Structure formats: C-alpha cells, structure tokens
Amino acid sequence: MERGQASVETAILLPSMLVVALACWQALLVGWTSISAEHAARAAARARLIGAAPRAAAAEALPGVMRDGLTVTVGTASVKVRLRAPSVVPGFDMALTAEAPLVGQ
C-alpha cells in the first residue's frame, strides 16, 4: 500500500516542482532584463550627451539575447529604453521600460 502511495505522490509532486522551477527561472530573467534595461538607458543617455548614436550604445550595453526587442526613444530630458524579457515559459511576453535623464545639457 505504501509503495503505491509513494508513486502517486511522486507523480503529483514532480510536475508541480517543474512548474515552480520554471516560474523561478522566469522571475530571474525578468530581474536580469530590468537591470539590463537600466544599464542600457544610462549608456544611451551618455552617448546622446557626447553626440554618439544612443541606440547603438544601448545595444552595445545589452547581452545579445536582449538586443532583438530593443526600442530607444530620445526625449528632450531623458532617454527611454524598452526591452522584451527572454522567456522560458510558453506564452510569456513581457516588456520592461527604463529611463535615464539627460543631465549636463
């Protein structure tokens, strides 16, 4: 009787643990994207202040996997960067935005 119970518990627990692991991994990817977006926004703002191309600077500051969904918007007082978070969960689609001020103009 106990042997059958262990099999049932394993059959239920294993998929649950997989879902939790995927959710944790996705949360780490979202955090990594958020930090990378802030870094790219600051790089784009610095580039704008010295007369270089903000989009190229932002792309250079990002890991290769995040460059595809990059959008850079330059305003009068700030630079906004928008990125898509990499996904390990099917159907998960999230974009993050970071902004850096243009100081010293």
N, C-alpha and C positions, 0 to 999 in steps of 0.2 A: 504494500500500500504506500509506503513512504517513497519507494523508488518512482512510482508513477507521479506522486506529488512533486518531486524534485524536477521531473521532466516538464510538467505543466508550468511550474514557477519559472524555469529557465526559458521556456517558450514565450512567456509573457514578459519577463524581465529584459531579455536580450533586445527586442525591438525598442522597448522604452529607453534603454541605455543608449542605443544608437541615435534616437531622436534627441535626447538630451545632449549627447556629444556633438551632433550637427548644429544644434542651436547655440551651444557654447562657441563652437568654431566660427559660426556666422557672426556672433556678437564680437568676437575678437577681430574679425575682418572689418566690421563697421567701425570699431575703435581705431584700427590702423588707418582706415580711409579718412576718418575725421582728422587725425593727426597729420596725415599726408596732405590733406586739403589746406590746413592752416599753414604748413610749411610752403606749399606751392603758392599760396596767396601772398605770403611775405616775399618770396622770391620774385613774383611778378611785380609787386609794388616797388621793390628795389630796382628791377630792370626798367620800369617805367620812369623812375626818377633819374636814371642815368642816360635815358634815351634809347635803351635797347628794347627789343620786342618782348612784351610781357608774356604772351602765350608761349613763346619758345622757352623763356626762363621757367615758367610754371611747369611745362612738360619735362624739362631737364631735371627739375627738383622731385619729380614723381617716379615711383617704381614703374617699370614697363607695363605691368598688368593694369595700371590705372590710367594710362595715357589715352586710351581709346575714347572714353566718355568725357574728356576734359572740355570744359567751356570756360573761357575767361572773358569777363566783362570789365572794362575800364571806365570808371566814372570820373567826375571832377575831384572827388575827395577820397576815393577808395578803389580797390580792385577786388572783384568778386570771382571766386573760383568755384566751379561746380563739378563734382565727380560722382561717378557711379561706383557703389561698393561692389567688390567682387562677390560672387555668390556660390555657395556650396549647397544651398537649399533650393530645390527646383521651384521656380516661380517667384523667388525673392528678388525684388527690384527696388533698390533704394538709392537715392541721390542725396549727397551731402553738399552743403554750401559753406564756404569760409570767406571771410572778408578781411582785408588788410588796409589800413589807412595809408594814404599818400601824404607823408609828412615831409616838411622841408621844401615845399614848392613856393 
